[in-house]
Amino acid sequence: MEKIELLSPAKDLECAIAAIESGADAIYIGGPRFGARTAAGNSLQDLEKAVVFAHRYWAKVYLTLNTLLKEEELELAQGLIHDVYNIGIDAVIIQDMGILELSLPPIPLIASTQTHSNTWQKVQFLEKVGFQRVILPRECTLEDIRLARQHTTKIELEAFVHGSLCVCYSGQCYMSYACGKRSGNRGDCAQPCRKKYSLKDANGKLLEKEKHLLSLKDLNLSDSLGELLDAGITSFKIEGRLKDSSYVKNIVGFYRQKLDKILLPKGYGKSSSGSSKRDFSPDPYKTFNRGYTTYFLYHRKDPIASPHTPKSWGEKLGKVQDFDGQSFILKGKANLANGDGICFLDEKGELVGTLISKVQGLRIYPQDVDAIENGREIFRNLDRVFLQSLKDAKLSRTIELKIRLYEENENWILQGEDEDGVQASLKLEFPKEKARDQDKALQAIQKQISKLGGSLFSLKSLEVSLKNIYFLPLSLLNEARRNLIEKIEESRKVKYEEKKPKALLEKNDFPYPEAKLDAYSNILNSLAVKFYQRHQVKQIEPSIESGIDIKDKELMRTKLCLKFQYGMCPKAGFSGNIAEPLCLCDGEKEYTLAFDCKKCEMKIIGQFPAR
């Protein structure tokens, strides 16, 4: 049975534990450096704690080492990979191909989405050089995924299914670097895509004024998991290494429930052990979201932008009616409570919000009523009760255990077998004294052996097959049960190490799909150059981050098309004239827009002083 993975982000140890308890089969987490999120680093000590906790459930821990490396950082990166291998990290996620030229331990490597593996030829190449897995670009369609699977045999395919979207192809955005030398490829993105911009034509005519024109909705493919499985995805990834543990509990719990409903009917299993229980109902609309989109999984379909705000919309509640200047009634599901936060668009199209002071019957009293009027559509972006339930959530994850107590050659044998087939047994040594009340003694034995609370396990079944019922002190039964559990846990550790995949890396000269690599190929150090030369690349340009002149360079390439977004796309039926080139202006700088209509892409080029 093929095993399928639900992969969760982990900002820190708290989030790592929350993810595993919520049902994640694996987590990805940053280390002390080079993790593409400078605000989400973790010490080796905390990484080891996360590994120990996850491996109890046969869940995996992946280290993110997915930044471009400078020459002087290569040795540090090599040392870090050896360190995390020694504490049990299962794989390392990388972007910089120079790492493959280092002296590495036998640890599997995962190609980051930052490698921009946007064709099946690139995915095939990664398989040939020994990557265990590739994280596909978020822009992939189902057809793209199928092609990658059809042209490969061993490499695992991982896809994002939920969370924030980068407007640019991952690994191809240089706008933050151009604005202030903060490189997304170096883990320090300033998120210029979430700023306000105005859209102007070549004559300076204002087409759209001060909107978040590059800000996207969030990804939600929860209704497409079955199709992704059929296309060849084996790891379903949730974005969010800067999100807190409440977000992790909610979103991991939601996707765990979704996946569990479709895995067995399709002949798949989970890649880790145990089942999770929670005392709340997960709802992805009740934690941070900018509205949801399926992005380009089904090609250009639903609106993908969130131009009014980069902040959270939350859940749609309904429209204002019967506003009396102080309070209103909601036409829709009116379940607001004191302290909840609501938001809506005002007459200028700006997102504004306020807290709820009180609710009396159907009437809702907000703190601020300035922009409220009948017909306004209301969203709740702060559900106080739900968020408190996440903070206080009781999570438990246990592995099913079958226990058998039987008699063999006048000896009592206590045997256990968990859901993964891991077994252990022990012989009970005690004075043979027949119990006076056989039924009562049997009940006591069954009760004590069944007490698994506080352990890794939950009881699936208990079989007692004894010829003679002897009196046993409760302390002896308890000790036997604890010893059995310890033996099974130790056996699980051994079994996990035995089944861990080994590195597939092999130095060869399999040709890279392109013979010429430009500045957008992100080659920052000499070992990356050496890697690509070995793979028959003839011409290599230094990366953008190497300090080359970027005045007229392409800073971003994106599937977001502002012509399409605002009704100016010829392919969508627009027949008017617009003065091109269009440009984006943030008040200080202007960026020229170019459109590749054949590929349905928009490019942002250079930066110039605002006119």
C-alpha positions as MATLAB code, in Angstrom:
seq = 'MEKIELLSPAKDLECAIAAIESGADAIYIGGPRFGARTAAGNSLQDLEKAVVFAHRYWAKVYLTLNTLLKEEELELAQGLIHDVYNIGIDAVIIQDMGILELSLPPIPLIASTQTHSNTWQKVQFLEKVGFQRVILPRECTLEDIRLARQHTTKIELEAFVHGSLCVCYSGQCYMSYACGKRSGNRGDCAQPCRKKYSLKDANGKLLEKEKHLLSLKDLNLSDSLGELLDAGITSFKIEGRLKDSSYVKNIVGFYRQKLDKILLPKGYGKSSSGSSKRDFSPDPYKTFNRGYTTYFLYHRKDPIASPHTPKSWGEKLGKVQDFDGQSFILKGKANLANGDGICFLDEKGELVGTLISKVQGLRIYPQDVDAIENGREIFRNLDRVFLQSLKDAKLSRTIELKIRLYEENENWILQGEDEDGVQASLKLEFPKEKARDQDKALQAIQKQISKLGGSLFSLKSLEVSLKNIYFLPLSLLNEARRNLIEKIEESRKVKYEEKKPKALLEKNDFPYPEAKLDAYSNILNSLAVKFYQRHQVKQIEPSIESGIDIKDKELMRTKLCLKFQYGMCPKAGFSGNIAEPLCLCDGEKEYTLAFDCKKCEMKIIGQFPAR';
ca = [
       0.000    0.000    0.000;
       1.458    3.367   -1.029;
       1.868    5.778    1.860;
       0.674    9.371    1.602;
       2.030   12.243    3.655;
       0.364   15.282    5.211;
       3.183   17.789    5.708;
       2.875   20.641    8.200;
       4.922   23.769    8.793;
       6.551   24.268   12.187;
       7.764   27.681   13.251;
       9.213   26.297   16.477;
       9.095   23.321   18.836;
       5.629   24.250   20.107;
       4.260   24.252   16.554;
       6.113   21.014   15.766;
       4.456   19.184   18.654;
       1.053   20.700   17.810;
       1.394   19.540   14.202;
       2.262   15.959   15.126;
      -0.485   15.771   17.748;
      -2.946   17.118   15.180;
      -2.153   14.326   12.742;
       0.683   15.530   10.522;
       2.757   12.744    8.983;
       5.770   15.055    8.729;
       6.879   18.579    9.539;
       9.311   20.984    7.904;
      11.214   23.321   10.180;
      14.067   25.811   10.045;
      17.401   25.359   11.755;
      19.879   27.886   13.153;
      20.500   29.423    9.695;
      19.885   29.195    5.943;
      16.178   28.383    6.347;
      14.512   30.941    3.995;
      12.622   32.419    6.954;
      14.948   34.485    9.112;
      12.209   34.817   11.748;
      11.707   31.050   12.066;
      15.075   29.642   13.127;
      15.529   26.907   15.743;
      18.416   25.576   17.803;
      19.807   22.082   17.298;
      18.526   21.223   20.766;
      14.937   22.081   19.825;
      15.291   20.289   16.503;
      16.381   17.139   18.329;
      13.390   17.366   20.667;
      11.092   17.678   17.653;
      12.754   14.633   16.052;
      12.352   12.492   19.166;
       8.674   13.436   19.506;
       7.854   12.924   15.823;
       9.685    9.624   15.439;
       7.586    8.018   18.178;
       4.780    8.126   15.606;
       7.065    7.367   12.662;
       6.466   10.946   11.538;
       9.325   12.639    9.717;
      11.161   15.906   10.287;
      12.620   17.840    7.348;
      15.091   20.675    7.739;
      14.723   23.726    5.505;
      18.139   24.750    4.204;
      16.677   26.375    1.122;
      18.529   29.655    0.631;
      21.205   30.542   -1.880;
      24.634   30.252   -0.288;
      27.574   32.608   -0.556;
      31.045   31.166   -0.999;
      31.944   31.600    2.661;
      28.716   29.886    3.807;
      29.244   26.560    2.045;
      31.375   25.034    4.779;
      28.909   26.199    7.442;
      26.062   24.602    5.517;
      28.007   21.353    5.236;
      28.588   21.326    8.983;
      24.907   21.998    9.677;
      23.817   19.114    7.458;
      26.147   16.766    9.345;
      24.804   18.082   12.658;
      21.156   17.518   11.769;
      21.910   14.102   10.309;
      23.434   13.117   13.637;
      20.294   14.134   15.560;
      18.016   12.164   13.253;
      16.596   14.697   10.779;
      14.984   12.695    7.952;
      15.790   14.904    4.957;
      17.068   18.370    4.028;
      15.191   20.735    1.724;
      17.629   22.666   -0.469;
      17.683   25.230   -3.277;
      21.406   25.708   -3.916;
      22.869   22.963   -6.117;
      26.320   23.762   -4.799;
      25.332   21.669   -1.771;
      25.534   18.533   -3.915;
      29.263   19.172   -4.383;
      29.891   19.144   -0.624;
      30.917   16.162    1.469;
      27.509   15.105    2.765;
      26.282   12.375    5.109;
      23.864    9.815    3.607;
      20.795   12.007    4.181;
      18.003   12.318    1.576;
      17.661   15.654   -0.200;
      14.445   17.382   -1.236;
      14.442   19.973   -4.033;
      12.780   23.123   -2.743;
      10.045   24.863   -4.700;
      12.689   27.621   -4.927;
      14.455   25.464   -7.547;
      11.629   26.425   -9.928;
      11.188   22.914  -11.309;
       8.405   23.965  -13.638;
       8.851   21.343  -16.384;
       8.881   17.575  -16.363;
      12.384   17.724  -17.836;
      13.677   19.537  -14.745;
      11.891   17.101  -12.438;
      13.393   14.187  -14.356;
      16.841   15.747  -14.035;
      16.441   16.043  -10.251;
      15.535   12.363  -10.099;
      18.577   11.391  -12.156;
      20.987   13.219   -9.829;
      19.485   11.558   -6.766;
      16.902   13.811   -5.131;
      14.370   11.869   -3.110;
      11.623   14.423   -3.703;
      10.789   17.621   -5.532;
       8.436   20.318   -4.274;
       6.511   21.405   -7.341;
       5.739   25.057   -8.151;
       2.399   26.297   -6.881;
       1.505   27.301  -10.447;
       1.375   23.676  -11.650;
      -1.811   22.459  -13.288;
      -3.054   18.904  -12.894;
      -1.675   18.234  -16.378;
       1.766   19.494  -15.331;
       1.743   17.133  -12.354;
       0.679   14.170  -14.484;
       3.484   14.865  -16.960;
       6.063   15.015  -14.151;
       4.809   11.651  -12.875;
       4.716   10.045  -16.319;
       8.356   10.941  -17.008;
       9.793    9.835  -13.650;
       9.826    6.621  -11.653;
      11.254    7.074   -8.163;
      11.196   10.722   -7.196;
       8.392   11.745   -4.836;
       6.155   14.653   -5.847;
       5.168   17.168   -3.196;
       2.585   19.919   -3.724;
       1.355   22.868   -1.700;
      -2.332   22.529   -0.923;
      -2.945   25.365    1.532;
      -1.636   28.731    2.660;
      -0.153   31.984    1.419;
       0.792   32.340   -2.239;
       3.813   34.145   -3.631;
       2.700   36.189   -6.628;
       5.950   35.367   -8.407;
       7.255   31.960   -9.391;
       9.143   30.744   -6.329;
      12.859   31.374   -6.606;
      12.305   33.875   -9.404;
      11.393   37.006   -7.424;
      13.990   39.765   -7.155;
      11.720   42.669   -6.316;
      12.523   42.672   -2.605;
      16.243   42.590   -3.437;
      15.815   45.467   -5.888;
      13.897   47.568   -3.345;
      16.273   47.228   -0.426;
      18.784   44.399   -0.960;
      16.563   42.017    1.029;
      16.593   38.838   -1.023;
      13.797   36.299   -0.873;
      16.288   33.728   -2.164;
      18.388   34.493    0.899;
      15.475   34.204    3.353;
      14.852   37.903    3.880;
      11.912   38.881    1.663;
      10.390   42.287    2.503;
       7.117   41.291    0.767;
       6.788   44.234   -1.640;
       3.977   42.232   -3.269;
       1.722   43.086   -0.309;
       2.185   46.868   -0.723;
      -0.180   49.340   -2.393;
       0.421   50.274   -6.022;
      -1.302   52.368   -8.636;
      -1.635   51.134  -12.206;
      -0.923   53.685  -14.961;
      -0.735   53.580  -18.734;
       2.124   54.948  -20.860;
       0.590   58.429  -20.823;
       0.364   58.532  -17.033;
      -3.395   57.906  -17.024;
      -4.488   56.353  -13.751;
      -6.192   52.996  -14.325;
      -6.320   51.732  -10.723;
      -5.479   53.836   -7.692;
      -3.606   52.604   -4.635;
      -4.638   48.986   -4.363;
      -2.748   45.888   -3.314;
      -2.433   44.948   -6.967;
       0.111   42.148   -6.465;
      -1.444   40.610   -3.351;
      -2.972   37.176   -3.894;
      -5.630   35.213   -2.093;
      -4.550   32.135   -0.160;
      -4.410   28.634   -1.609;
      -7.018   26.038   -0.639;
      -7.033   22.736   -2.543;
      -8.959   20.782    0.080;
     -11.613   19.787   -2.467;
      -8.986   18.629   -4.971;
      -7.022   16.134   -2.868;
      -8.381   13.116   -4.712;
      -7.428   14.545   -8.109;
      -3.963   15.412   -6.817;
      -3.545   11.849   -5.571;
      -4.589   10.484   -8.943;
      -2.124   12.829  -10.670;
       0.792   11.480   -8.613;
       1.174   13.690   -5.522;
       2.353   11.766   -2.451;
       3.021   14.661   -0.062;
       0.422   17.352    0.651;
       2.065   20.462    2.016;
       0.600   23.222    4.167;
       2.385   26.588    3.946;
       3.001   28.661    7.072;
       6.350   28.537    8.871;
       5.562   31.953   10.364;
       2.119   30.908   11.614;
       1.424   30.117   15.281;
       0.367   26.832   16.880;
      -3.352   27.711   16.802;
      -3.200   28.006   13.010;
      -1.314   24.713   12.800;
      -3.846   22.870   14.968;
      -6.755   24.132   12.896;
      -5.393   23.632    9.383;
      -3.596   20.332   10.024;
      -6.718   18.999   11.738;
      -8.856   20.078    8.782;
      -6.651   18.392    6.176;
      -6.193   15.293    8.315;
      -9.959   14.803    8.317;
     -10.162   15.457    4.575;
      -7.368   13.029    3.678;
      -8.578   10.281    5.989;
     -11.877   10.164    4.115;
     -10.259    9.453    0.747;
      -7.055    7.482    1.414;
      -8.416    4.012    2.141;
     -11.116    4.060   -0.576;
      -8.358    4.860   -3.081;
      -6.063    2.146   -1.721;
      -3.599    4.412    0.112;
      -2.398    4.590    3.690;
      -0.911    7.225    5.988;
       2.861    7.510    6.108;
       2.935    7.737    9.918;
       1.284    5.940   12.812;
      -1.603    6.656   15.101;
      -4.852    8.585   15.045;
      -5.517   12.070   16.369;
      -8.450   13.307   18.393;
      -9.389   16.912   19.061;
     -12.126   18.666   21.005;
     -12.918   21.288   18.343;
     -14.170   21.253   14.744;
     -11.468   22.546   12.355;
     -12.546   25.365   10.050;
     -10.044   27.011    7.664;
     -12.148   30.173    7.430;
     -11.773   30.867   11.144;
      -8.020   31.388   11.135;
      -5.948   33.694    8.933;
      -6.970   33.748    5.276;
      -7.180   36.327    2.511;
      -9.999   34.474    0.814;
      -9.292   31.244   -1.008;
      -8.386   30.188   -4.529;
      -7.439   26.982   -6.346;
      -4.872   29.141   -8.195;
      -3.890   27.479  -11.496;
      -4.594   23.829  -10.685;
      -7.451   24.026  -13.192;
      -5.737   26.701  -15.303;
      -6.989   30.304  -15.102;
     -10.338   29.868  -13.410;
     -11.432   31.788  -10.310;
     -10.161   35.270   -9.300;
      -6.774   34.889   -7.639;
      -6.044   38.421   -6.380;
      -6.918   40.124   -3.103;
      -6.436   43.764   -4.135;
      -8.346   45.354   -1.272;
      -6.128   44.087    1.539;
      -3.217   41.765    2.321;
      -4.808   41.100    5.701;
      -7.200   38.354    6.742;
     -10.810   38.448    5.569;
     -11.917   35.596    7.798;
     -15.342   34.069    7.206;
     -18.234   35.630    5.319;
     -21.240   36.162    7.594;
     -23.874   38.112    5.680;
     -25.168   41.595    4.894;
     -26.145   44.449    7.181;
     -29.837   45.210    7.451;
     -32.003   47.378    9.696;
     -29.080   49.610   10.729;
     -30.346   52.159   13.261;
     -27.163   54.169   13.783;
     -25.977   52.070   16.724;
     -26.730   48.468   15.864;
     -27.764   46.221   13.006;
     -29.108   42.796   12.145;
     -27.171   40.388    9.943;
     -28.907   38.764    7.023;
     -27.148   35.404    7.184;
     -25.633   33.321    9.967;
     -25.757   35.691   12.919;
     -23.564   33.961   15.503;
     -21.353   36.874   16.496;
     -20.305   37.238   20.124;
     -18.931   39.991   22.322;
     -15.291   40.685   21.483;
     -15.418   39.284   17.941;
     -13.780   41.262   15.167;
     -15.583   42.113   11.931;
     -14.369   43.709    8.700;
     -15.920   45.040    5.502;
     -15.204   47.317    2.564;
     -16.110   50.969    2.994;
     -17.341   53.309    0.245;
     -13.730   53.827   -0.945;
     -13.161   50.104   -1.299;
     -10.832   50.069    1.731;
     -11.009   47.251    4.238;
     -12.007   48.562    7.659;
     -12.851   46.734   10.841;
     -14.172   47.012   14.353;
     -14.891   44.890   17.412;
     -18.310   43.833   18.622;
     -19.303   45.504   21.910;
     -22.360   43.395   22.611;
     -25.017   41.223   21.046;
     -28.612   41.441   22.223;
     -30.917   38.977   20.574;
     -30.556   39.545   16.824;
     -29.101   43.021   17.212;
     -25.336   43.510   16.954;
     -23.620   46.537   18.501;
     -20.179   47.351   17.024;
     -17.700   49.682   18.724;
     -17.322   51.798   15.593;
     -20.331   52.449   13.341;
     -18.852   55.110   11.041;
     -18.691   53.081    7.828;
     -21.559   50.701    8.487;
     -24.660   50.949    6.347;
     -27.377   48.645    5.076;
     -26.189   46.207    2.434;
     -22.546   46.075    3.606;
     -21.172   42.552    3.424;
     -19.696   41.572    6.785;
     -16.812   39.185    7.449;
     -15.617   37.942   10.819;
     -11.829   38.020   10.984;
     -11.605   37.379   14.729;
     -13.682   34.597   16.276;
     -12.787   34.993   19.921;
     -14.477   31.807   21.127;
     -12.983   29.659   18.373;
      -9.466   31.015   18.843;
      -9.694   30.387   22.575;
     -10.814   26.832   21.854;
      -7.676   26.383   19.729;
      -5.423   27.697   22.480;
      -7.093   25.402   25.030;
      -7.489   22.474   22.630;
      -7.055   18.984   24.033;
      -5.189   16.991   21.397;
      -4.267   13.350   21.641;
      -2.598   10.999   19.207;
      -2.332    7.317   19.972;
      -1.275    4.148   18.183;
      -3.600    1.159   18.308;
      -2.308   -1.793   20.297;
      -3.549   -5.371   20.497;
      -2.659   -7.122   23.758;
      -2.798  -10.817   24.433;
      -2.257  -12.609   27.742;
      -1.916  -16.338   27.334;
      -0.495  -19.400   29.047;
       2.364  -21.438   27.602;
       4.020  -24.313   29.434;
       2.417  -23.101   32.657;
       3.959  -19.630   32.117;
       1.964  -16.475   31.529;
       3.041  -14.522   28.445;
       2.032  -10.897   27.909;
       2.268   -9.975   24.231;
       1.570   -6.758   22.356;
       1.369   -5.863   18.685;
       0.810   -2.323   17.425;
      -0.921   -1.175   14.241;
       2.373   -1.316   12.325;
       2.997   -4.937   13.238;
       5.696   -4.138   15.801;
       5.637   -6.827   18.494;
       7.065   -7.483   21.920;
       6.386  -10.016   24.656;
       7.497  -10.849   28.157;
       7.066  -13.667   30.628;
       5.365  -12.900   33.923;
       7.275  -14.310   36.892;
       5.155  -14.712   40.029;
       4.184  -17.325   42.661;
       1.418  -19.562   41.312;
      -1.452  -19.193   43.749;
      -4.924  -19.917   42.396;
      -7.401  -17.098   42.896;
     -10.303  -17.822   45.183;
     -12.751  -15.832   43.075;
     -11.789  -16.681   39.489;
     -14.189  -14.242   37.793;
     -13.218  -11.330   39.996;
      -9.524  -12.043   39.507;
      -9.961  -12.212   35.722;
     -11.791   -8.883   35.692;
      -9.012   -7.285   37.733;
      -6.388   -8.635   35.317;
      -8.286   -7.292   32.294;
      -8.800   -3.910   33.917;
      -5.143   -3.387   34.837;
      -3.744   -4.531   31.503;
      -6.154   -2.229   29.676;
      -4.889    0.910   31.411;
      -2.883    2.584   28.640;
      -3.722    6.194   29.480;
      -0.743    8.509   29.339;
       1.145    6.185   27.009;
       1.696    6.263   23.262;
      -0.964    3.616   22.741;
      -4.704    3.028   22.840;
      -6.193   -0.413   23.263;
      -7.645   -1.961   20.126;
      -8.286   -5.379   21.586;
      -7.473   -7.513   24.623;
      -7.430  -11.284   24.494;
      -6.975  -13.304   27.674;
      -6.489  -17.072   27.180;
      -5.618  -18.680   30.488;
      -6.118  -22.252   31.702;
      -5.701  -21.275   35.314;
      -6.492  -17.960   36.960;
      -3.906  -17.083   39.575;
      -3.841  -14.275   42.023;
      -1.532  -11.473   40.864;
      -0.700   -8.342   42.827;
      -1.851   -5.228   40.976;
       1.665   -3.801   41.197;
       3.022   -6.763   39.233;
       0.394   -6.364   36.507;
       1.103   -2.641   36.237;
       4.824   -3.234   36.007;
       4.325   -5.892   33.328;
       2.134   -3.562   31.275;
       4.665   -0.711   31.535;
       7.544   -3.019   30.589;
       5.625   -4.288   27.565;
       4.948   -0.738   26.372;
       8.618    0.197   26.815;
       9.722   -2.846   24.823;
       7.326   -2.014   21.968;
       8.503    1.611   21.918;
      12.130    0.472   21.751;
      11.260   -1.947   18.956;
       9.519    0.874   17.111;
      12.694    2.975   17.265;
      14.753    0.130   15.802;
      12.180   -0.590   13.107;
      11.967    3.084   12.131;
      15.725    3.333   11.650;
      15.671    0.159    9.564;
      13.027    1.483    7.186;
      14.394    5.045    6.801;
      15.258    5.746    3.167;
      18.909    6.301    2.382;
      20.321    9.031    0.190;
      20.063    8.387   -3.546;
      22.706   10.914   -4.563;
      25.088    9.817   -7.260;
      27.552   12.065   -9.029;
      26.998   11.746  -12.753;
      26.933   13.912  -15.847;
      23.274   13.527  -16.790;
      22.578   16.624  -18.915;
      20.635   19.511  -17.454;
      17.673   20.402  -19.731;
      19.197   23.790  -20.625;
      22.688   24.464  -22.011;
      22.671   28.149  -21.028;
      21.754   29.479  -17.576;
      21.066   33.169  -17.112;
      21.022   35.351  -13.981;
      17.603   33.969  -13.017;
      19.059   30.487  -12.484;
      20.325   31.587   -9.068;
      23.938   30.431   -9.239;
      25.733   32.299   -6.476;
      28.822   30.215   -5.621;
      31.603   28.290   -7.324;
      30.302   24.868   -6.299;
      26.956   25.574   -7.978;
      28.904   26.511  -11.102;
      30.863   23.261  -10.837;
      27.647   21.249  -10.454;
      26.037   22.654  -13.589;
      29.243   22.394  -15.605;
      29.425   18.721  -14.708;
      25.890   18.407  -16.035;
      26.904   19.824  -19.412;
      25.764   23.435  -19.053;
      27.951   25.492  -21.394;
      27.226   29.076  -20.363;
      26.494   30.336  -16.836;
      25.680   33.890  -15.781;
      26.100   35.097  -12.189;
      22.916   35.399  -10.142;
      20.988   38.593   -9.442;
      22.142   38.417   -5.809;
      25.796   38.475   -6.899;
      25.547   42.254   -7.282;
      25.057   42.664  -11.024;
      23.298   45.754  -12.409;
      19.552   45.159  -12.248;
      18.263   48.507  -13.545;
      16.629   47.013  -16.646;
      16.355   43.444  -15.365;
      13.173   41.428  -14.960;
      12.360   41.532  -11.249;
       9.340   39.288  -11.257;
       7.462   36.910  -13.545;
       3.964   35.967  -12.487;
       0.808   34.206  -13.614;
      -1.155   37.121  -12.171;
      -2.096   39.296  -15.146;
      -3.368   42.783  -14.352;
      -4.743   43.115  -17.860;
      -6.896   40.065  -17.242;
      -7.720   41.142  -13.694;
      -9.080   44.508  -14.853;
     -10.772   43.552  -18.120;
      -8.040   44.574  -20.570;
      -7.015   41.131  -21.858;
      -7.409   40.628  -25.638;
      -7.612   36.850  -25.153;
     -10.584   37.403  -22.829;
     -12.426   39.565  -25.357;
     -11.077   43.091  -24.791;
     -10.977   44.999  -28.090;
     -10.132   48.516  -26.916;
      -6.837   50.355  -26.962;
      -4.552   51.027  -24.025;
      -1.323   52.985  -24.111;
       1.488   50.626  -23.266;
       3.726   49.923  -21.514;
       1.687   49.917  -18.336;
       3.485   50.583  -15.079;
       3.077   50.099  -11.350;
       3.801   53.020   -9.051;
       4.174   52.947   -5.266;
       4.593   56.719   -4.951;
       8.380   56.585   -4.999;
       9.298   54.124   -7.742;
       7.752   52.908  -10.956;
       8.003   49.424  -12.437;
       7.381   48.681  -16.109;
       4.973   45.855  -16.959;
       5.423   43.549  -19.939;
       2.985   40.851  -20.984;
       3.752   37.471  -22.521;
       0.283   36.622  -23.790;
       1.363   33.305  -25.309;
       2.448   32.020  -21.871;
      -0.229   34.059  -20.100;
       2.386   35.701  -17.871;
       3.151   39.219  -16.656;
       6.665   40.541  -16.078;
       7.771   43.383  -13.822;
      10.898   45.039  -15.176;
      13.367   47.449  -13.562;
      12.606   50.251  -11.154;
      12.644   53.948  -11.939;
      11.843   57.149  -10.006;
       8.123   57.928   -9.996;
       7.027   60.482  -12.572;
];
